[in-house]
Amino acid sequence: LQEANLLYWASSLMGFTYSFINYFISKAVGKPPFDIPELRFVYAGVAVSHDQVLGNNTANTSSVRRTYLLEELIDTEAEDFVKFVHNGNALPLLEPEDPLYEIAQFLCFTQHVQYYKTEGAVFLSDLQGTKTLLTDPQIMTSPKISGDTNIFGEGNVGSVFEQFLEQHVCNHYCKWFELPSMI
């Protein structure tokens, strides 16, 4: 269930980011001099398998046998599966000459938007998938909010969150959308 919860909140944060982008563009004098990648997290759901438990009375009950996370299939034959940004660092994992580097840059920008718009509370990380679909994210939360609790699982590393300001390097997306410098 934790993975389903992560995907739910990650999809919400990414939607929040695209709302910021669309609003900014609608108010801007001109259009951005680059394309905005269209990414989303895979659709997912939870399936629960039950066993029937025969009762002593006329009512039968059931117990949960197994719980499954069902995710939309990512066609890796059509597109390469790539880890764009690791949850241990705020920099793109791809080299600038990689054809998907622009998407990695965009995803680093989305982290900046999320951090800025939530006033330093949260951002998405461990961003991986294809050029259109993402999966298996981590949600990084400020230790001021989460304390010693891993609200969103083991990938929510407080020490990494605290290094975000030092590690993030503003790129052309950050500058065009007038995000404040992290330094």
N, C-alpha and C positions, 0 to 999 in steps of 0.2 A: 504493500500500500504506500510505502514511503516514496517509491519511484513514481507512482501515479501522482502523488501529491507534488513532487518536484516538477513533473511535466506540467501540471495544472498551473502552478505559480510561475514557472518559467514562461509559459505561454502568455500569461497575464502581463508579466514584466516586459516581454517583447512587444506585445500589443501596446502597452503604455509608451514604449520607446517609439514605435511607428506613429503613434498619435502625436508625440512631440515633433517628430520629423515632418509630418504632414501639416501640422499647424504652423510650424516655422516657415515652411515653403510657401504656404498660402499667404503669409504676411510679408514675405521677402520681395524685394524689388525685381529680382530675376530668379531664374531657375539655377540649381546647382550645376557647376561645370562637370559633373560626373553623374553616372547612373547610381541610383539607390538600389542595392541588392534586395530582392524580395525573398525573405527567409521566414520560415515558421518552424515550430516544433512539430514532430510527428503527432498525429492523432493517437490517442491511447484510451484504454478502458480497463476496468477490473472485472474479471470473471471469477465467480465463486462456485466451487463444486461442493455439494452437500451430500451427506450420507443420511439415509433415513434411520431414525431411532424409533423402534417400536415401543410405545408406552404401555403401561399397565391398564390405562383407561382407554376410552374411545378415541382420544386425540393422539395422533402421531406427531412427533417432532423431528427435527433434523439437526445435525451438527455440521459445522464447516469442516470439510475434508481437505480442501486445498484452495488457495487463492492464486490467481494468475494475473499478470500484467500483459495485456495484449496491445501491441504497438503496430502502427502502420508500417508496412514493409518499405524499406529503403532499397531501391533497385541499384545495387552496386555494380551491376553489369553495364548499366547505362551511364553512371556517374561514379567517380572515385569517392570513397569514404575517407575523409580527412579530419584530423584533429587540428582545428584552427587556433585555439587558445587553451592552454592548460590551466588547471585550477591552482597551480603552484607559482604562477607568474602572470603578469598583466601584459605581456608582449606577444605578438603573433609568433606562432611556431614555424610558419612558412618563411622561406627566403623571398626577398623582393622580386626575384626573377620567376617565381612560381606563378602560373596562370591564375591560381586561386588566392594569391596574396591580397588582392583588393578586398576580397570577402573577409579575410582575417583582419585587415585594417578596419573595415566597417564594423566587425564584431567588437574590436577594441573600443571603437567610438561608442557603440551601444552600451558598453560597460561604463564609459564616462558619463553618458546621459543618465543612466540608472543611478549611478553614485551621486551625481549632481542633483537630480530631481527628487531623490529620496533623502536629500540632506545628509549624505554619508551613511545611510543605513544598510543599503543592499545593492548588489549587482550580480549578474549571471556570469558564470565561468565554466571552464571545462567544455568549451563550445566545439562540437564535433558533428559531422554529418556530410552532406553534399552541398552543392551550390544553391540548393533550394530548401532542403529539409535538415533539421537539426534534431539530435536526440541525446539522451543521457547527460543533461546539464547538471551543474552544481549551483546552488544558490548561496552566495557568500554574504553573511550578515555581520554587522558590526558587533564586536564583543560587548559593546555597551548595551546592546539590545539582547543578545543571546547569552551573555555571561559565559559560563562553562558548559552550557547546553548546546549540543549540535542540533539546532532546530530543524535543519534540513538534511541531516546525515553527516557521515564521516568526512565527506568532501568539503564541508563548510569549515575551512581552516582559519581560525582567528588570526594567527600570525601572518598569514598571507593577506588577509583582508587589510591588516594594519600597514602592509607594505605597498598597497595599491597606489597611494599618492606618490610614492617615490618611483615606482616602476612604470606607471602609465606614461606613455609618450604621446602627446597630442599629435594627431595627423591632419590631413587636409579636410576630413569630415568634421573633426572637432573645431577646426578653425572656421570653416564656412558656416557652421551652425552656431558660432560665437559662444562656445562653451568656455567657461573660465579655466584658466591654466590650473593645473593640479599642484604646481610648485608654490 
